């Protein structure tokens, strides 16, 4: 046992849970999500008085107006909003929930572990494709959409982790993802970096992705495996293997699993192509090259026409 139970004073616990239940109920209702997010952020940031003053036609400074308008996710854009291949219907709601998640993390309450873990669990229940029980997500965790993420039970995701679900990301039960790790599900063409491929990336049950590691798109990290700190995983990590380095290589089998684990030389196999998620762009899309370059030169065989 490495942790102990901690409880809040009864009156504090009652107030925190009442707030979570209220937001949860509103998000589960037919109420406009932008309105729920806006109201929640206004109150979390203590701006109700300024909001009502503005709504009653009284003058506010330009900065105050920008701040008040910014509580409404319909008045903001996120990076993933510019991704041409996104599912517009799914993203419409996930954007609003992601805005609430990110702005909540900017409040002082985001550091109150007893409150913040439960608040993010509640948001994950609404945002993720699947969110297991006892999911513990700490501060500063980001994702592309959120709706392409599935997470199992009793998983912990620590500070400043990036979960890229531009493709699809599946994380199992009892997984530990340490601070500043990055897990990707998309990659860019080597010739034309505006060409994107999406993949299904998987992290198996009981796996550990340790500090500042990066898992590339389309990789499978097997059950009970460990990815060492600051490792860059480009190929699969078999179950029970410990992989370290850049590029990561299997260097050891976890003690006690030698008879069931694959040999070390089985690690590192790149099978991302088998896990690619194809997509088609609408014919009428108004795409643009954000670098404003001439892309009429030679391309490799992977580029989509």
Secondary structure, 3 states (H helix, E strand, C coil): CCCCCCCCCHHHHHHHHHHHHHHHHHHHCCCCHHHHHHHHHHHHCCCHHHHHHHHCCCCCCHHHHHHHHHCCHHHCCCHHHHCCCCCHHHHHHHHHHHHHHHHHCCCHHHHCHHHHHHHHHHHHHHHCCEECCCCEECCCCEECCCCCEEECCCCEECCCCEECCCCEEEECCCCEECCCCEECCEEECCCCCCCEEEEEEEECCCCEECCCCEECCCCEECCCCEECCCCEECCCECCCEEEEEECEEEEEECCCCCCCCCCHHHCCCCCHHHHEECCCCCCCCCCCCCCCCCCCCCCCCCCCC
